[in-house]
Each structure stands twice: as structure tokens, then as C-alpha cells.
Amino acid sequence: MKNVQTTILIVDDSEVDRATYIRYLHVDPEPSYRILEAETLAEGLELWRSQHPDIVLVDYLLPDGDGLDLLKAMGNGSPDIPQHAIVLTGHGDERVAVQAMKLGAADYLVKGDITAVSLSISIARVRDRLALAHKLQRSRQQEAMIAEIALQTRKYIDVSSVLKASVWEVREFLDVDRVIIYQFNPDMSGTVVAEAIASPWSPCLNAEITDTCFQTHLTGDYQEGRVFAAADIYAANLTPCHIQLLEQFQVRANLVIPIGELQFLWGFLILHQCSGTRQWEVSDIQLLQRLSIQLAISIQQAELFQSLQVLNKSLTRKVKERTRSLKFSEKRFRSIFDRMFQFVGLLAIDGTVLEMNQAILTAGGISAEEAIGLPLWETHWWQISSETQAQLQQAIARAAQGEFVRYEVNIWGKNQTVIPIDFSLRPTFDKAGQVEFLIPEGRDLTEVKRLALSHN
């Protein structure tokens, strides 16, 4: 928090009494007070609404009302709000004390009994209550901010949006002049990649910064997760070159939180107070350390997601290229396969037809759909004897065991023509040496036999 005074509003129509209370307050050298004075209830209400004092000393009897009316206005009807008011009265009255406490007064003092010590104790008690309430409120606000940034982390996929949302949340919450996120380059120079700034201070978003002092002296400390906090850069034992760098950005108080650690020192979360010195609260530093862990996780997740996107694009491109290659290879194979004058096919090891080239289909007068999926000996254009069928099944069984089989067989083709075939079955093997497919090959011997007969 910025360095602030405790503002006390004294509402009392007695100038002598007000002067006495002010003198008592200044006896205590520890706290620093800013004193506001009002003689009437109306003046007190006006100062309450316009100046928002931390503590109110209010006389019970005022010319235009009583102090309890001020408590009612301060609490807007709720006894839980004006716990920073002390009611003063000229004489002890338990009835007044009870009413004051019901309306939320923090204390009740009788004017004739007030001393410097008793007033100091009462003020200290109220200040302690305010400090505790402030801590509780800050704790709730801190948790809300962390939750909001976690929500932003889930909301945004790209890391730049997460960083931008985070710096604005931090600047608004801590009321600081500038919040930046600084990312390292491989050479330990860096760039301001996110910034939230108040007027009239100069922006530095996208600025390239090389801090040789940091590279020389502070890298190891930050890698171990240590925080650098300077309430005043001129009283922080900094090197001249470091002070000169901060002066370029109008910095008077500086807070640096590392993002990541050890081998993953990604960058810094940096807070600048430019308008003056600032004492950084321990609770705020702890909050920012938690935030830096959240940011480191978000950055790693975002970078992993981006890497996966790049990998996915690369794999998609390779798959497309491979698919085009396979389609071309398939087209080329099919072109060669269908133009072979020999009968060629592909069988499963049980003899089921998987492929037949055009030469077989033409000879048999059938389509591929009529043959594929049937055992070779059952395709409807085969007109073979039961003896030949048994011979063919036996050949398939032998080939399925890894044996190359070859013999001559007569089949009936289209138009009831007999086709003598030089038939063979060739097994193919997988990487484990097991038979994977059978390749049936056949050569039409009709012309060969005709020529042989004519020569005889």
C-alpha cells in the first residue's frame, strides 16, 4: 500500500475540547494523523461523506442533534459498519453507552475522564480493528483477483491475452502506477510484452531492454525465486547503471517478481511506483508470488498448446502428402495391375478373393464385385470339376503354409470356352515371417497349345 496517514474527524461544538483532543493525539509519536474538525452534526456529516475519515470522535450532544444521529447516517442503518466511531459525552450514562454500542460505536468515553493515555488506547484499539478488517478485506480481494486471473487463464488460449488481463487486474487492485510483464530472449535481453499504466506516466510496451547489471549480478537470485523490492530506488543500494535504467522509466519504487525458476526463468512481473516512494506490503508480495506461479503454469500450458498446434499442422501436412503419395502409388499400381495380360489376383490365406486384375475379369466375363469376398473356387464363372476344386483347395492350403505351388488346370471361361491355365500360388510374408497373403498367377496357354498342335 502507499504510505498514508490516519485521518481522524473530531465532531464537537467545543473548540477547547477539540484542541485538547488534538494535543493528546500528537503526544503519541508513532502514528501520523490528519485531523478534520466540525462543530455541528451537519458539518460532521458533510466531512464524513466527502473526506471518508478512518476514525470519528463525536460528541453525544451537538447544537443540531446528537452523535448517535451521525452513527446512524454512517452505518445507513447497519450496526456493523461504523465500528471506527468513538462517542464522547459530558457525563457517564449507561443508556447512552448502550445505544451507541448498538449502533456500532467502537468505544464510549466520558469527557471528564479522558487523558492522553486513555484517548491513545481507545484510538489504538480502533486502529487495530480497522487493520484487522482491512486485512480480511484484502485477503478476500486477493482471492477474488487470483480466481479472476485463473478464469482468464481458462478463457484465453493465447498467452498474450492472459498476460494483458493479468497486468490490468494487478494495477487496479494494488493502485500502482505501472505493471509490466517482461519476457526474456535467449541472450537474457528482453521485451515488455504486457503493460497496464496510469496517466501521466510514459508507456514502455514492446520496449526492448538490455540490463547488463541484471545479467551480471541478479540472474541467480531470480532463478531461485527471490523477489526484489525497493521502496526507494535511491536508498536500495543499487548500482549506478541499474538506477539509470529505472530512471529512464520514471521509476521511484520498484518490485520485481520472477516468473518461473531454475531452468525456466521465463521473465518478470514488475510493479513501478513513479509518483513517489512506496513500501511494498508483505501480503501483496505473497499475492504476486502466487500470481507468478499461476502465470508460469499458464505460459507453459499456452506454449505447449501452441507446440501441439504446430505439430498437428505438421502432421496434417505430412498425412496429406502421404495420402497424395499413396493415391498416386495406388493409381500407378492399379494401372499396371489391370493392364497385365497375365491373370493376377490377391487372396487371403483361406483363399478368399481380395483383388482380381482386369485380365481375369475379362476372361471370366464378370465384375470385381461379383468375385471379391468369395473363395476362389466358388466364384460363379469357375466351371471346374469337383476333382479340380479339391486340387485348388489343396494348393491354397499348401501355399498358406509358405509353399510355392504351380500346376496346369483347365477352366471354363465365358462363352463356354475351355481355357488351359499355367497356374501358380505365391505366398507373401510379414515382418514376423508369417504368411500374410497369397498371390495367384495364371497364364493363358490356349495360344501356346494351338501353336504346338499346328507344328505337329
N, C-alpha and C positions, 0 to 999 in steps of 0.2 A: 504494500500500500504506500501511497505518497505520505510524506511527513505532514501531519495535520494537528491542529490544536483541538482541545476540548472546548466546545462552545457552551457557555452557561448563560441562561436567561434568568434574570432576577426580576420578579414582578412584585413590587412593594411600593406603596404610596409614601413611605418614609424615606427621605433622602439620606438621613443619618443612618438608618438601618442598612440601606443598600451599601453605603460607604463602608460600614463595619464589616459586612459580609465579604466585600471585595478585598478589604485589608486582610481578613482572615485567610482568604483563598491564596493571597500572594505570599503568606507566611510559608506555605509548603513549596519548597524549591523544585520538587520533582516534576509535577505535571505543568504543562503550559496551557494557560486558559485565555480564552477570548470571551470578554464579558459584554452582555447586552442588558440594557436596563429599560424597565417600563414601570410607570406609576399606576396605570389603570388596567382593568381587565381587557378592555378593548385594545389598548396598546400591546398588551401581552399576547393576545390572540393574533394580532397583525404580525408581530415579530416571530411568533411560532410558525405561522404559515409561510412567511417569506424567508426566514433565515434557517429554519429547521435545526434549532439548537439540540445539543446532545443531552443536556441536563437542565431542568427547570426548578428554580426556587420560587415558590409562590406563596404570598401571604394569604391567609384564610379570609381576612376582611379587607376588601378593596372598596374604593369610592363608588364604583358602578357595579358591584356584585361581589361574589366571593370566589376564592381559589378553586373551590370544587367545580364551579362552572367551567373554569379553564380545563380542569381534568376531563370533564365530560366532553368538551369540544376536542381535546387532544385525542381521546380514545374513541370518539364517534360512537359512544355508547358501549364500547367493549372494554372491560376492566383489564384485559390482557395487554393492552397497547401502551398506556402512559406509565410504564414502570421506571421511567427516568425522571419522575417528578418528586420533589420533596416539599411537603406542605408545612408552612410556618404559621404559628398562632401566638397571640399575645399572652394566652394563659392555657393551662392544661385542660383539656376537655375530651374525655374518653369518647363521647358521642361523635365529636368532630373527627377524632382519630379513626374510629371505626368506619365512618362514611368515606374518609379519604382512602383508607386501605381497600374498601370495597370497590372504589373507582379506579384502583390500580396504582395508587401512590407507592413509591418505593420506601418512603420514610416520613416521619412526623416529628417535628422539633418545636419545642416551646422557646419562644424568642428570648425570654429571660435566662434560660439555661444554656444558650448557645455560646460555645467558646471556639477558638481557632481549632482546637483539637477535635471537639465533637463534630464541628462542621466538616473538617477534613476527613474524619472517619466516615461520616454519612455520605459525603461526595465519593470517597474511595469505594464504598460499598456499591453505590450506583454504577460507578465506572466499571467495577468488576462484573456486575450483572450485564452491563452493555457489552463488555468484551466477550463474555461467555455467549451472549445472544448473537453477537457478531460472528464468533467462531462457528456456532451452529449453523447460522445462515450461510456463511461462506462454504462450510462443508457441504450443505445441500446444493448450493450453486455449483460447486466444483464437480459433484457427482452428476449434476444435470448437464454440465458442459462436456464431461467425458462421455456421457451417454449420447449427447447430441453429435459429438465428433465420431463416435462409434457408428451412429446411424448414418452419418455422411459417408463413412468408410464403406458401409454396405450399399449405400445408394449409388455411389460413383464407382465406376470400374477403372477409369483412368486416374493415375496418381496425381496429376496436376489439379484436378477438381478437389480431391481430398485435401491437398496442401492449402489450396486457396480458401476453402471453407474453414480449415483449422486456424489459420492466422487471424481471420476476422473474428472468430469465436474468442480467441485468446485476447486480442486487443480490446474487444468490447468488455469482456469480463474483468480484466485487470486494469482497464483505463490507462493504458500505456501509449506513448506517442507513436511507436513503430514496432511492428512484429514482422520478422522476416524468416524465411527458411532458405538456408544456404546449402547448396549441393556441391560436393567435391568432384573435381575432374581427376583423372588418373594421376596427374602430376601434383596433386594436392592444392592447385589453384581451385577456384570455384565460381559459382554463379548464383545470384539471388533468383530463386525460381518461384517464390511466392512472397507477397508483401501486403500488409494492412497498415495504413498510415493515417495519422491525423494531420489536419492543417495547422500551421503553415509549413511543416517540415518537408524537406525535399525527398522525393521518391528515389528508390535505387533498384527497382525491379529490373531484372535481366542484366544488372551490372556484373561485369567480370572482375573478380577481386583476387589479387595475389598477395597473401600476407606472409612474407618471409619470416617475420617474427614468430608467427604461429608454427610454421613448418619447422623452425629450429628448436623452439622451446616447449610447445604445448601439446604436440600431437599425441605423445604417450599418455599424458594425463587424461585427455578426452577419450582415448581408446579404452581407458579403464573406467569410463563412465563418470568422471569427475565434472563438476559444474564450476563455471567461472562466474562470480558475482561481484560487481563493482558498484558500490553506492555512489562513488565519485571517481571518475577515471583519473583525476589528478591526485588522488590520495590512495591509489590502489597498487603502487609500486610497479607500474607498467613501464616497459621500455619506451624510449622516445619515438621509435618507429611505430609502435603499437598505438600510442596516443595520437600520433599524426594521422594514422589510418582512421581512427574513430572520429577525429575532428572533421575529417572530410564528410562524414555523415551526420555532423552536428550532435554527436552523442555526448551526454554528460554522465549518465548511469547506464551500465551495460550488464546484461545477464545472458549467458551462453549455456545452452543445454545440448549435449551431444545426442545425435540421432544414430542409434546403432553403437556397436562397440567392437573392440578387438579387431578382427579382420574385416568387419563390416561397419566401419565408421563412414556412414553414408553422407552425413552433413551435420548442420546445426539448426536448432530452433533458437533464435536470437531476439531478445527484447531490448529496445532502446528507449530510455527516457531522455528526451532532448531539452525539455524546458527547465530542468534543474536536477539536483541530486535526488536519489530515491533509495530508501532502504528496502531491499527485497525481503519479503516475509518468507520464513521457512516453509509455511504451509503452501504458499504459492509455488515455491521451488519444487516441493514434493509433487504438487499437482502437475507441473510442467514435465517433471521426470516421468510420471505415469503417462502423460500425453506423448512424450518422445518414444516410449515403448510402443504405444498404440500406433504411432506414425511409422516406426520401423517395421512393425508387422504389416501395416497397410502397404508400405512401399514394396516390401518383399513379395506380398501377395499380388500386387499390381504388376511388378516386374515378371513374376512367374506367369501370370496370366498373359502378359504381352509376349513372353517367350513361347508359351504354348500356342498363341495365335500365329506367331512366325513359323513355328514348327508345323502347325496344322496347314498353313498356306503352302509350306514347302512340300509336305506330304501329299497334299491335294494336287499340287502341280506334278509331282512325281507319279502319282497314281494316274493322272490324266495322260501324262507322257507314256507311261507303261501301258495304259489301256489302248492308246493310239497305236503303240508298237505291236501289242498283241493282236489288235484288229487287223493291222497290216499283215502281220505274220499269218494270222488265220486266213485272211483273204488270199495271200500268196500260196499257202499250203492247200487251201480248197481249190485254187485254180489248177495247181499241179496235180492234186489228188484226182480231181474229176476229169482231167484230160489224159490220164494214163490209159493206154489201150489194154493193159492187163486188168484183171479183176483183183481189186484190193479192198479190204474192209478192216474193221476193228471189232473184236469180240471181248466180252468179259470172260473170265476163266471158266465160267459154267456154260459158255457157248452162246450167250445172249448177244444179239447183234447191236452194236453201238454206232457203227458207221458202215456205209457201203458207197463205193465210188460210182460214178455215172456209168461206167462200162458194165458193171454188174446189173444195175437197174435197167439199163437199155436192153441187155441180153435177156433179162427175165420179163421185161415189159411191165414193171411195177414202179411205184414211187417209193421214196425213202420212208415215208410214214407207214407204208404197208409192211416194211421189213424190220425197222428199228424197234427193239424191245422184245422181239420173238427169238426163240432158239433158232440157230442157223438151219437146222434140219426141218423146222416147221414153217418156214416162210413159204407162202402158198404157191409160189412158182416152181419150187423144187418138186419135181416129179421123179422120185427115186424109189427103188425097191427097199423093202424092209432090211434086206441084207446090206445094201449101201448105206442106209440110215444108221444101222448098227456100227458099220465100219467108220462112219463120220463121227459118231459119238465117242467111239473108242479113240479116234485120232485126237479129238478135243481133250479127252481125259489125259492122254499121254503128253500133249503139249502143255496142259495145265501143271504137269509135274516138271516142266522145264525141258522137254524133249522136242527137237525139231522133227516134224513129221512131213513126209512127202509121198504122194502116190497119184495114180491116174484114176479119174472117175468120170462116168458118163451121167449127164443130167439132161432133163428136158427143158428147153428154153421156150420162148414164145413161138407160136405157130406150130407147136408140137414137133419142133426140130430137136434132134439129139445133138448135144454139144459135148465132145470129149474135152476134158479139162485136165491139165497138168496142175494138180492141187497141192498146196503146202500150208502148214501151220507153223508160225514162228512165234515163240514166247518172248515177251519183254519183261525186264526185271526192275524192281525198285531198288532204292539205295541199300536196303537190308538183304538184297539177293533173293527176294521172294517174287514169284511170277505175278505180274500186275495185269497184263493184257495179252491177248492172242491176236496175231495179225494173219488173217487168211489171205493167201495169194493164189491166183489161178491164171493160167494162160490157155486161151482157146487153141486147141490142137486140130481144129477142123481143117484148116488150110494145109497144115503140115501133113496130115494123113492123106488129104486129097492128092497132094503132090507125090507122096510116097507111092500111092496106088497107080498114078499115071506113069511113073517110071518103071513100075513092074509090068 
